[in-house]
Amino acid sequence: MEDTLLIPSTTFAEAVAELSSIRDFIRFTVTCLRAADVHIGHGSEDPFAEASALVMQSLSLQWSADPEILDAKLLTSEKQAIVELIDKRVNQRIPLGYLLNLAYFCGHPFYVDERVLIPRSPIAELIDNGFQDYINQEPQRILDLCTGSGCIAIALAYAFPDAIVDGTDISLDALSVAAVNVEHHNLIENVNLIESDLFSKLPNQRYDLIVSNPPYVDAQDMADLPDEYQKEPELALAAGADGLDIVRQILAQAADHLTDDGLLVVEVGNSEWALAQEFSDVPFTWIDFEKGGSGVFALTAEQCRQYQAVFQESL
């Protein structure tokens, strides 16, 4: 029914008829996002940034385009395309990354669709600074567990160009998306994609660095997710009652797949408290991020070995 829409079609028709410039449509998009109380959290929490991305990308323009272009007038067909995107964003709550099939991670563009999560991990900051303060030498073999779109694996390959990066995922759909991104970034020689339930297909391989953004959303948070997050694959989000089903498995097996001086880095998000409570004797290093974000820990290979029996008993 028309009256159930947060922003009715009559408003979009009026915008096409009355508005003219790129600047007009960025302002209009911000108004719609705010009026509809849209949840913004896939890489930005700023409605102006989301509105600018929606409008500029729909016009095949860079977000950093010359500000003078904002006063350029739009064709009717261009205006219509923009309002159709706004309609899907506010009334259907489809995340912007899926609407554009585009998301950025560590400054690199990635193809995304409903088969994968939209990249937004604070691990990007660690990759950008080369894991400063956490590793003493550049890793030669790296593992990205639960690679999804491949964004972390690919960003790691850019950060450590001499390394070989394995990206594993249990989802063939996700690996199909990751393959698109690996090919787009011309990293077929650097990034291997492997269908694997965590370490199951890597029986004898050891890594200098293991990074993972696994499913970690607990049952309560899954029930309370905004509509936008419910558009993402549940397989990549849900991880049992306390959000630790997958993380426990990673911890129990990591020691067997790290080199002597290796490092494990895992994102657990809001499940940080549950993990710290369950393994209160384990000296997790919780990483502070200058650009925001939390719930990411690091453990050395030595620590993984020291507490492996504790982790295995939790399974």
N, C-alpha and C positions, 0 to 999 in steps of 0.2 A: 504494500500500500504506500502511496506517495507520502501520506502524512507520518509514516514511520521513519522516513529518512531524516537523518540529522541535518543534512544540507539538501534541500529539495532541488529537483531538476530546474525549476523555475529560476532559482538563484544562479545556477550555472548558465542558463540561457541569457539571463540579464548580463552576466559577466562578459560573455562572448559579444553581446551587442554593444555594451557600453565601454568596456576597457580596451586599451589599445597597445600599451607598451609592455616590455618585459618587466619593468619595475612595477607596473600595475598588477601584473599577475603574481609576482612574488608577494606583494602586499596582500592580495586577495587570498592566496594560498595560506599565508600565516593566519589570516582571519578565520578561514575555514578550519584549520587545524585546531585553533584555540576554541572556536565555537563548538566544535564537536568533541572537545576534550580528548583528542587523540593521544594515545601513549606513544611517546617518542623515546626510543632507547636502543636502536640498532646503530650504534656508532656515534650518535649525537643525542643530546637532550635539549637542543636548541631549535625551536620551531622555525626561526629565520634560516638556520642552516639547512634544515630539511626542505623548507619551501624553495630556497635557492637551488638546491640540488634537483628537486623535482622539475622546476621550470627550466633551468639551464640544460640539464641532461636531455630533457624532452626535445630541446631545440638543437641538440648535438653541439652544445657550447661548453667550454671549460668553466668550472666554477670560478676560476681566477681570471676570467675574461676582463678586458678593459671596462671599467665602470661606465664609460660613456655609452657602451652598447646597451645598457639597461633602459635607455630611453628610445631604443629602436622599436618601431611599430611592428606588430605581428599580423600575419595573414589570418583570415578567418579559420582556415584549416588548422593552423598552428594553435590558435586559441582553443579550438574545439578539442584538439588532442590533449592540451594541458588540462582542461576541465574534466575530461574523461579520466585522466589519471587522478585528479583530486577526488572525483566521485568514488573511485575504487579505494583510494586511501582512507577517506573519512567515513564513507558509508559501509564499505565492506571490510575495513580495517586490514587491508592487505599491506604488509610492510613495503616501504619504498624500494628496498633492494630487490624484491620480487617483481615489482612493477617495472623497474628499469633493467632487471637482470644484471645488476651491477652493484658492487660494493667495493670499498677500498680498505686495504689492510697494509700497514707499514708503508703507506704511500703508493701501493701498487693496486691496479684495478683487477677485480676478479668477477668472473661470471658466476651468478648464483640463481637458483630457482628453488622451488618448494621441496626439492630432494635433500637440501642441506641447510644448516644454520647460516644465518647472515653473520659474517665475521664481525666480532666486537670485543675480542679478548684483550685484557690489559697486558698479556704476554707480548703484545706488539712492542711495548716500550722496552722490554728486556732484549728483544731481537734487535731493535734499533740501536741500542747501546752495546751490542755484542756481548751481552751477559757479563758486563763489567762488574768486577768484584765477586763473581761467582765461578769463573773458570780462569785458569792460568795460561792456557794455550788454546789455539783454535782447534775445535773438534774436527776429526777427519771422518767420523761416521756418526750420523745423527738419526734419531728415530722420532717421528711425529705419530704418536698413538691417537687413534680416532681422528683422522685427518680431515674428514668432511669434505669441504670444498677444495682442500689442499692449500689453503691460504698460509697456514703456519709453515708447512713443509717448504713451500715456494719462497716465503720470506726468509726462512733459514738458509735456503740455497743461495739467495742473493747476499745474505749477511756473511756467509762462509763459502765463498765460491770454489774453494778447493775440496770441500766436503762432499761425500755422498749421503743423500738424505733418503730414508725410507719413510713412506707415509702409509699407514695401515688403517683399514676400516672394515667393519663387519658388513657394511651396507654396500652392495654393488651399485645401487643408485647414486650414492655419494661418490663412489670412486669414478663413476662415469662423469660426474661434474668435475671432479679433481683432474681427470685426464684432459678435459677441455682446457683447464687453466694451465696445466703443465705444458701442453702443446703451445698455447697462446704465448707463454713466457719463454718459449724455446729452451726448456730445461729438461728435456727428455733424457739427456745424458747425465743429469745431476740428481733427478728425483725419480725414485722407483715407487710405484703404487702397488700395494699388496692387499688382497682380500684376506683378512685375518681377524679372528676374535682375540683382540689384544696381542699377546705374544705367541699364540698357538702355531703360527706358520713361520716363526723365527726361532727355532729350537736351539741353534748353536751360535746365534749372532750376538755380539756385544757392541755397545755403543759408548762413545765418549759423552754424548748428551742425549737424554730422552726428555721430550717435551710432550705434554698431553693436556688437551682441553676436552676431557671426557664428559659423558652425561653425569650431572651431579645435582639435579633438581629433586628435592624431596617431595613426598606425596602431598603435603600441605601446600607447598609452593606451586606444585603442578595444578592443584585445584584452583589456585588464586591467580594463575597467569593472565595477563592482559590478552585481549583477543589477538593482538599482533603476534604474540609468541605462540599462541595456539595454532597459528598457520604453519609453524615450523614442525619438522618431523619429530614425533614423540620419542622415537628411538634415540635421537641425539640429545634428549633433555632428561627424561625420567630415569631415576636410578634408585628406586626403592623407597622405603618408608623414611629413611634418614638421608637419602641422597648419596650414600657411600658404597653402594653395591659394586660399582665398577672400580672405584678408587681403591677399595680393599684388595681387589685382585691385582691391580697395578703394583701396589705396595708389596704384596706377597711375592711377586715374581721379579720385581725390578732388579734386585741384587744379582740375579742370574744372567742379566742382559746388559750390565754396565761394566765398562773397563775399570781397572783398579782406581783410576782417578776420575771416573765418570760422575755425572751430575744428573739428578732427576728433578724435573720441574713440572708441577701439576697444578692446574686450576680447579678449585673446588667451590668457588663462589660462596653462596650463603650457607653451604654445608661446612664452612670452616669451623664453626663452633662445635658441631657434632664430631668432627674429626679430632679436634684438640681435646675434647672430653674423653673420647674413646681411647685415644693413645696419649694420655696425659704425660707419660714418661718419655715420649719421643721428642727430641729437640728440633721440631720443625723450624725452619727459617721462613718466617712469613714476610713476603716481599712488600716493601713500601713503594708506591708508584707516585711519581711527581705529577703525572697527567690524570690521576684518578684511577679507581679500580682497587680491588682487594681480593682476598681469598685465593692467593697463589702461594704455594710453598715450594721450597727447595730442600732436597736431601742429598748429601754426598753418597757415593757408592759405599764408602766405609760405614756410614750410618744405616744405609739400606741393609747391608750385611749384618750389622750389629743387632738390628731389630727385626730381622726377617722372620724369626720364629714367632715373635709377637704378632706380626702382621698375618702370618699363616694361621695362627690359632683363631683369628677373628673371622675366618671364612666359614 
